[in-house]
């Protein structure tokens, strides 16, 4: 497709000299040069050398309606010409921000006694989770329980990379830098059946036991000190860790028992990824706060926020006075206009229902076949996100030694063969655009089989396999 001539070496030289990339070993990247992506269309991207790659990660979990949607560019242009920016401070609003808030309130399902009529805007998931910390602690202060400050997250959870977001998450590599986590944030083990189940333990039994770790932690800290529990419906950056069906209902029982708030971080899972507008509906729980970002605009422009449930909103509004928190770009009119156009596409093309009833089940059917591959210990899906584990010994699910970096070797084969697939340790994951077709899923599966075979050949040649 490439229609624009790009001097790759010139761009790489500028990049090395001036651009510090996120989550990157700067010295290593400078030694090899960054891959230069120049164009994108549908579910494909092209680099500066003209190579086409099937983007099975939707950019970074976000390009749900696919690349090249003129409606989103038009929405941005129209809004930029009318009102490119104005702040939401000083008792001021704008039309797209107010309209989008009402639209989101209409899309967020009411579950039990939880409804979501209010939105607090940010520009990213990280900022949104910082806002959650502020709102959770403000809520308890207003109720006369300021000692409730502790927020419990999960090992290997991801909630952003700001000081608060990285602390809420349970990534050990992030905590090793910057004296993290910050005070009054702690973690429980993740509900990862493949790694943490006992021999012979059923998935349902494990889900209940894993949820029980939350109650143990609450009792260890003291219920009167615990403010909230935060979790992703499905852990994304942690490797598409799909909890057992029993997990979230039991989490709900526990937070209800002790009266603590529940935060559902849906930066990855919301807006159709798991076949529902919001994933809490699929998994059967009723959060107080719901974090969103990424797919709200399909990544075309930054926007994030928090759906604030009635339990919290009522206290903040009726008892709170001024809430001393916010951002320059809260309710940015251009971002909100693009979000409205994006949601209109999703509704018009029934992308959420399509994931639930059509392409999601088809991907699950095809992805399950990977379980027969000699390298694959388990392959599982949830909607249009999926993960598989590379193992040294399939019969015993023995992992490769971490220093071999087999997942990264597999990822290198992916890029070399026209596939963008992410490696999380030795867990390979995908989350393609929601517009993907059956034929494109077949293409994707062919590429995955190819790179698995290449990785297997490497492992056998190096005598890594049992």
C-alpha positions as CSV (number, residue, x, y, z in Angstrom):
1,X,0.0,0.0,0.0
2,X,2.9,2.4,0.8
3,X,2.3,5.6,-1.2
4,X,4.6,7.9,0.8
5,X,8.3,7.6,0.2
6,X,10.2,7.5,3.5
7,X,13.9,7.5,4.1
8,X,14.0,4.8,6.8
9,X,17.6,5.4,7.9
10,X,17.0,9.2,8.3
11,X,13.9,8.6,10.4
12,X,15.7,6.0,12.5
13,X,18.6,8.4,13.1
14,X,16.3,11.2,14.3
15,X,14.4,8.7,16.4
16,X,17.6,7.4,18.1
17,X,18.9,10.9,18.6
18,X,15.8,12.4,20.1
19,X,12.9,10.0,20.9
20,X,12.8,8.2,24.2
21,X,10.3,5.4,23.7
22,X,7.9,4.0,26.4
23,X,8.8,0.7,28.0
24,X,12.1,0.4,26.1
25,X,15.7,-0.4,26.7
26,X,17.0,2.8,25.0
27,X,20.5,1.5,24.4
28,X,19.2,-1.7,22.8
29,X,16.8,0.1,20.5
30,X,19.4,2.6,19.4
31,X,21.7,-0.3,18.4
32,X,19.1,-1.8,16.0
33,X,16.9,1.1,15.0
34,X,13.1,1.4,15.4
35,X,10.6,-0.1,13.0
36,X,9.0,2.8,11.2
37,X,5.3,2.4,10.6
38,X,4.0,4.7,7.9
39,X,0.5,3.7,6.9
40,X,-2.5,1.6,8.0
41,X,-5.8,0.4,6.6
42,X,-8.4,-2.0,7.9
43,X,-6.5,-4.5,10.1
44,X,-3.1,-4.0,8.4
45,X,-0.1,-1.7,8.9
46,X,2.8,-1.0,6.6
47,X,6.4,-0.1,7.5
48,X,8.7,2.2,5.7
49,X,10.2,-0.7,3.7
50,X,6.7,-1.6,2.3
51,X,6.2,-4.6,4.4
52,X,2.5,-5.3,5.3
53,X,1.7,-6.7,8.7
54,X,-1.6,-8.0,10.1
55,X,-2.0,-6.0,13.3
56,X,-3.4,-8.6,15.7
57,X,-3.0,-6.2,18.6
58,X,-5.2,-3.4,17.4
59,X,-2.3,-0.9,17.8
60,X,-2.2,-1.3,21.6
61,X,-5.6,-2.9,22.3
62,X,-7.4,0.2,20.9
63,X,-8.1,0.3,17.2
64,X,-11.5,-1.4,17.5
65,X,-13.1,-0.1,14.3
66,X,-10.0,-0.6,12.3
67,X,-7.7,1.8,10.5
68,X,-8.6,4.4,8.0
69,X,-12.1,5.4,9.1
70,X,-12.8,8.6,7.3
71,X,-15.8,9.3,9.7
72,X,-13.4,9.8,12.6
73,X,-11.1,12.1,10.7
74,X,-14.1,14.1,9.5
75,X,-15.4,14.4,13.1
76,X,-12.0,15.7,14.3
77,X,-11.7,18.2,11.4
78,X,-15.3,19.5,11.9
79,X,-14.9,20.0,15.6
80,X,-11.4,21.6,15.2
81,X,-12.8,24.2,12.9
82,X,-15.8,24.9,15.2
83,X,-14.2,24.6,18.7
84,X,-10.7,23.0,18.8
85,X,-10.3,23.4,22.6
86,X,-11.8,24.9,25.7
87,X,-11.3,23.8,29.3
88,X,-13.9,22.3,31.6
89,X,-12.8,24.3,34.6
90,X,-14.6,27.4,35.8
91,X,-18.2,26.0,35.5
92,X,-17.8,25.5,31.7
93,X,-18.7,22.7,29.4
94,X,-18.8,22.0,25.7
95,X,-21.3,20.2,23.4
96,X,-19.3,17.0,22.6
97,X,-18.3,16.5,26.2
98,X,-21.8,16.7,27.5
99,X,-23.3,14.7,24.7
100,X,-20.7,11.9,25.1
101,X,-21.3,11.7,28.8
102,X,-25.0,11.2,28.2
103,X,-24.2,8.6,25.5
104,X,-21.9,6.7,27.8
105,X,-24.5,6.7,30.6
106,X,-27.0,5.2,28.2
107,X,-24.5,2.4,27.2
108,X,-23.4,1.4,30.6
109,X,-25.7,-1.4,31.9
110,X,-27.4,-1.0,35.3
111,X,-26.5,-4.1,37.3
112,X,-28.4,-4.6,40.6
113,X,-28.4,-1.4,42.4
114,X,-25.5,0.1,40.4
115,X,-26.2,2.6,37.6
116,X,-23.7,4.8,35.9
117,X,-25.0,8.3,35.1
118,X,-21.8,10.3,35.5
119,X,-18.5,10.5,33.7
120,X,-15.1,12.0,34.9
121,X,-12.9,12.6,31.8
122,X,-9.1,12.3,31.4
123,X,-6.8,11.6,28.5
124,X,-5.6,8.1,29.3
125,X,-6.2,5.0,31.4
126,X,-3.3,5.9,33.6
127,X,-4.8,9.3,34.4
128,X,-8.2,7.7,34.9
129,X,-6.8,5.3,37.5
130,X,-5.1,8.2,39.3
131,X,-8.5,9.8,39.4
132,X,-9.9,6.6,40.9
133,X,-7.5,6.8,43.8
134,X,-8.5,10.4,44.4
135,X,-12.3,9.7,44.1
136,X,-12.1,6.5,46.3
137,X,-10.3,8.3,49.1
138,X,-12.5,11.4,48.8
139,X,-15.5,9.2,49.1
140,X,-14.4,7.7,52.3
141,X,-13.3,11.0,53.7
142,X,-16.7,12.5,53.1
143,X,-18.3,9.5,54.8
144,X,-16.3,10.2,57.9
145,X,-14.0,7.2,57.4
146,X,-10.6,8.7,56.4
147,X,-8.8,5.7,57.8
148,X,-10.1,3.7,54.7
149,X,-7.1,4.4,52.4
150,X,-5.8,1.0,51.3
151,X,-6.5,-0.1,47.8
152,X,-5.9,-3.7,46.9
153,X,-4.8,-4.7,43.4
154,X,-3.4,-7.9,41.9
155,X,0.0,-9.3,41.1
156,X,0.6,-9.0,37.3
157,X,-2.3,-6.6,37.0
158,X,-1.8,-3.5,34.9
159,X,-3.4,-0.1,35.6
160,X,-1.0,2.3,33.8
161,X,2.4,3.7,34.4
162,X,1.9,6.9,36.4
163,X,3.0,6.8,40.0
164,X,-0.5,5.8,41.2
165,X,-1.3,3.7,38.1
166,X,1.9,1.7,38.3
167,X,1.4,1.2,42.1
168,X,-2.2,-0.1,41.6
169,X,-0.8,-2.6,39.1
170,X,1.2,-5.5,40.2
171,X,4.1,-5.6,37.7
172,X,7.3,-6.4,39.6
173,X,9.5,-4.8,36.9
174,X,7.7,-1.5,37.3
175,X,7.8,-1.6,41.1
176,X,11.5,-2.1,41.0
177,X,11.9,1.4,39.6
178,X,10.8,4.6,41.4
179,X,10.1,3.3,45.0
180,X,6.8,1.7,44.1
181,X,4.2,1.0,45.1
182,X,3.3,4.2,46.9
183,X,1.9,3.8,50.4
184,X,-1.5,2.2,51.1
185,X,-1.6,0.1,48.0
186,X,-1.1,-3.7,48.2
187,X,-1.7,-6.8,46.1
188,X,-3.1,-10.3,46.0
189,X,-2.2,-13.2,43.6
190,X,-3.8,-13.2,40.2
191,X,-6.5,-15.8,39.2
192,X,-4.2,-17.6,36.7
193,X,-5.4,-21.2,36.5
194,X,-2.6,-22.4,34.3
195,X,0.1,-21.4,36.8
196,X,-1.7,-21.3,40.2
197,X,-4.2,-24.1,40.3
198,X,-3.5,-27.1,42.5
199,X,-3.1,-30.6,41.0
200,X,-6.6,-31.8,40.1
201,X,-8.3,-28.6,41.1
202,X,-11.2,-27.7,38.9
203,X,-11.5,-24.2,37.3
204,X,-14.5,-23.4,39.4
205,X,-12.9,-24.4,42.6
206,X,-9.8,-22.5,41.7
207,X,-11.8,-19.4,41.0
208,X,-13.4,-19.5,44.4
209,X,-10.0,-20.0,46.1
210,X,-8.4,-17.2,44.1
211,X,-11.2,-14.8,45.0
212,X,-10.7,-15.9,48.6
213,X,-7.2,-14.3,48.6
214,X,-9.0,-10.9,48.6
215,X,-10.9,-11.7,51.8
216,X,-7.6,-13.0,53.4
217,X,-5.9,-9.7,52.5
218,X,-8.8,-7.6,53.8
219,X,-8.7,-9.4,57.2
220,X,-5.0,-9.1,57.3
221,X,-5.1,-5.3,56.8
222,X,-8.3,-4.7,58.8
223,X,-11.6,-4.1,57.0
224,X,-11.9,-0.7,58.5
225,X,-8.7,0.4,56.6
226,X,-9.6,-1.0,53.2
227,X,-11.0,1.5,50.6
228,X,-11.3,-0.5,47.4
229,X,-10.4,-3.4,45.3
230,X,-9.3,-2.8,41.6
231,X,-9.0,-5.4,38.9
232,X,-9.2,-5.9,35.1
233,X,-12.1,-8.1,34.0
234,X,-9.5,-10.0,31.9
235,X,-5.9,-9.1,32.6
236,X,-4.6,-7.6,29.4
237,X,-1.0,-6.6,29.6
238,X,-0.4,-9.4,32.0
239,X,-1.0,-11.9,29.2
240,X,-4.8,-12.2,28.6
241,X,-5.4,-13.9,31.9
242,X,-9.1,-15.0,31.8
243,X,-10.5,-15.7,35.3
244,X,-12.7,-18.7,36.0
245,X,-16.5,-18.1,35.9
246,X,-16.7,-18.3,39.7
247,X,-14.1,-15.6,40.3
248,X,-15.9,-12.3,39.8
249,X,-19.2,-13.3,41.5
250,X,-17.2,-14.3,44.6
251,X,-15.2,-11.1,44.5
252,X,-18.5,-9.3,44.5
253,X,-19.7,-11.2,47.5
254,X,-16.6,-10.3,49.4
255,X,-16.6,-6.6,48.7
256,X,-20.2,-6.4,49.6
257,X,-19.5,-8.3,52.9
258,X,-16.9,-5.7,53.9
259,X,-18.5,-2.7,52.3
260,X,-15.5,-1.7,50.2
261,X,-15.6,-0.1,46.7
262,X,-15.0,-2.2,43.5
263,X,-13.1,-0.6,40.6
264,X,-13.4,-2.3,37.2
265,X,-10.5,-1.3,35.0
266,X,-11.9,-1.7,31.5
267,X,-9.3,0.3,29.5
268,X,-8.9,-2.9,27.4
269,X,-12.1,-4.8,27.9
270,X,-14.8,-2.1,27.3
271,X,-16.4,-1.2,24.0
272,X,-16.9,-4.6,22.5
273,X,-13.6,-6.4,23.2
274,X,-15.4,-9.2,25.1
275,X,-18.7,-8.9,23.3
276,X,-20.4,-6.4,25.6
277,X,-20.2,-2.6,25.8
278,X,-18.7,-3.1,29.3
279,X,-17.2,-6.3,30.6
280,X,-18.6,-6.2,34.1
281,X,-21.9,-7.2,32.5
282,X,-20.4,-10.3,31.0
283,X,-18.6,-11.4,34.2
284,X,-21.6,-10.8,36.5
285,X,-20.4,-8.1,39.0
286,X,-21.4,-4.5,39.8
287,X,-18.5,-2.1,40.2
288,X,-18.6,1.4,41.7
289,X,-16.1,2.9,39.2
290,X,-15.3,1.8,35.7
291,X,-12.0,2.9,34.0
292,X,-12.1,3.4,30.2
293,X,-9.8,4.8,27.5
294,X,-8.2,3.3,24.3
295,X,-11.2,2.0,22.3
296,X,-13.5,4.9,23.2
297,X,-12.0,6.6,20.2
298,X,-10.4,3.5,18.6
299,X,-7.1,5.1,19.5
300,X,-7.5,7.8,16.9
301,X,-7.1,10.5,19.5
302,X,-6.3,10.3,23.3
303,X,-9.3,10.1,25.6
304,X,-10.0,8.4,28.9
305,X,-12.3,8.6,31.9
306,X,-14.1,7.0,34.7
307,X,-17.8,5.9,34.7
308,X,-18.8,6.9,38.3
309,X,-21.5,4.7,39.8
310,X,-24.4,6.2,41.7
311,X,-23.1,5.1,45.1
312,X,-20.0,7.2,44.7
313,X,-21.5,10.0,42.6
314,X,-24.2,10.7,45.1
315,X,-21.7,11.3,47.9
316,X,-19.3,13.4,45.8
317,X,-22.2,15.6,44.5
318,X,-24.3,16.0,47.6
319,X,-21.6,16.0,50.3
320,X,-18.4,16.9,48.6
321,X,-18.1,20.6,47.8
322,X,-15.2,21.3,45.5
323,X,-13.3,18.2,44.2
324,X,-9.7,19.5,43.8
325,X,-8.7,17.3,40.9
326,X,-8.8,17.4,37.1
327,X,-6.9,17.9,33.9
328,X,-6.3,20.5,31.2
329,X,-7.8,18.2,28.7
330,X,-10.8,16.8,30.7
331,X,-13.7,16.7,28.2
332,X,-11.5,17.8,25.3
333,X,-14.1,18.7,22.6
334,X,-12.2,17.1,19.7
335,X,-11.6,13.9,21.5
336,X,-15.2,13.7,22.6
337,X,-16.4,14.4,19.1
338,X,-14.2,11.6,17.7
339,X,-15.5,9.3,20.5
340,X,-19.1,10.0,19.5
341,X,-18.4,9.2,15.8
342,X,-16.6,6.0,16.9
343,X,-19.5,4.8,19.0
344,X,-21.8,5.6,16.1
345,X,-19.8,3.3,13.8
346,X,-19.8,0.6,16.4
347,X,-23.6,0.8,16.8
348,X,-24.3,1.0,13.1
349,X,-22.1,-2.0,12.3
350,X,-23.2,-3.9,15.4
351,X,-19.6,-4.6,16.3
352,X,-20.4,-5.5,19.9
353,X,-23.0,-8.1,18.9
354,X,-20.7,-9.3,16.1
355,X,-17.9,-10.1,18.6
356,X,-20.4,-11.8,20.9
357,X,-22.2,-13.9,18.3
358,X,-20.0,-14.2,15.2
359,X,-16.3,-13.4,15.0
360,X,-15.7,-14.1,18.7
361,X,-17.0,-17.7,18.6
362,X,-15.2,-18.2,15.3
363,X,-11.9,-17.1,16.7
364,X,-12.4,-19.3,19.8
365,X,-13.1,-22.3,17.5
366,X,-10.0,-21.7,15.4
367,X,-7.7,-20.7,18.3
368,X,-8.5,-23.8,20.2
369,X,-6.9,-25.9,17.5
370,X,-3.5,-24.4,18.5
371,X,-3.7,-26.6,21.6
372,X,-2.5,-29.5,19.4
373,X,0.8,-27.7,18.5
374,X,3.8,-29.2,20.3
375,X,4.8,-25.8,21.7
376,X,1.4,-24.8,23.1
377,X,0.5,-25.6,26.7
378,X,-2.9,-23.9,26.7
379,X,-4.8,-21.7,24.2
380,X,-7.8,-19.7,25.3
381,X,-10.0,-16.8,24.2
382,X,-12.5,-14.3,25.5
383,X,-14.3,-12.4,22.8
384,X,-11.6,-10.9,20.5
385,X,-8.7,-11.4,22.9
386,X,-6.7,-14.5,23.2
387,X,-3.5,-16.0,24.6
388,X,-1.4,-19.1,24.4
389,X,1.5,-20.4,26.5
390,X,4.7,-21.7,24.9
391,X,6.0,-24.7,26.9
392,X,9.1,-26.9,26.9
393,X,7.3,-30.1,27.7
394,X,3.7,-30.2,26.6
395,X,2.7,-33.3,28.6
396,X,3.8,-31.7,31.9
397,X,3.3,-28.1,30.8
398,X,7.0,-27.4,31.8
399,X,8.0,-23.8,31.0
400,X,11.1,-22.8,29.2
401,X,13.8,-21.2,31.3
402,X,13.1,-17.5,31.3
403,X,16.6,-16.5,30.2
404,X,15.9,-18.2,26.8
405,X,13.3,-15.6,26.0
406,X,11.4,-18.0,23.8
407,X,8.4,-15.6,23.6
408,X,10.6,-12.8,22.3
409,X,12.1,-15.2,19.7
410,X,8.5,-16.1,18.6
411,X,7.7,-12.4,18.4
412,X,10.7,-11.8,16.1
413,X,9.3,-14.5,13.8
414,X,6.0,-12.8,13.9
415,X,7.3,-9.5,12.7
416,X,9.5,-11.2,10.0
417,X,6.4,-12.9,8.6
418,X,3.9,-10.1,8.6
419,X,2.2,-10.6,11.9
420,X,2.0,-8.3,15.0
421,X,1.5,-10.5,18.0
422,X,2.6,-9.6,21.5
423,X,4.9,-11.6,23.9
424,X,4.3,-11.4,27.6
425,X,7.1,-13.7,28.9
426,X,6.3,-16.9,27.0
427,X,2.7,-16.1,26.7
428,X,1.7,-14.9,23.2
429,X,-1.4,-12.7,23.0
430,X,-3.6,-11.1,20.4
431,X,-6.5,-8.6,20.4
432,X,-7.4,-7.8,16.7
433,X,-9.7,-5.1,15.5
434,X,-13.4,-5.9,16.0
435,X,-13.9,-5.5,12.2
436,X,-11.9,-8.6,11.5
437,X,-13.6,-11.1,9.1
438,X,-13.7,-14.9,9.1
439,X,-11.3,-14.9,6.1
440,X,-8.9,-12.6,8.0
441,X,-9.1,-14.8,11.1
442,X,-8.2,-17.7,8.8
443,X,-5.2,-15.6,7.6
444,X,-4.3,-14.8,11.2
445,X,-4.4,-18.4,12.2
446,X,-2.2,-19.4,9.3
447,X,0.4,-16.9,10.3
448,X,0.3,-18.0,13.9
449,X,0.8,-21.6,12.9
450,X,3.7,-20.6,10.7
451,X,5.5,-18.6,13.5
452,X,4.9,-21.4,16.0
453,X,6.5,-23.9,13.6
454,X,9.5,-21.6,13.1
455,X,9.9,-21.2,16.9
456,X,9.6,-24.9,17.4
457,X,12.3,-25.5,14.8
458,X,14.5,-23.0,16.7
459,X,13.9,-24.8,20.0
460,X,14.6,-28.2,18.6
461,X,17.8,-27.0,16.9
462,X,19.1,-25.5,20.1
463,X,18.1,-28.7,22.0
464,X,15.7,-26.7,24.3
465,X,12.8,-29.2,23.9
466,X,12.5,-32.2,26.1
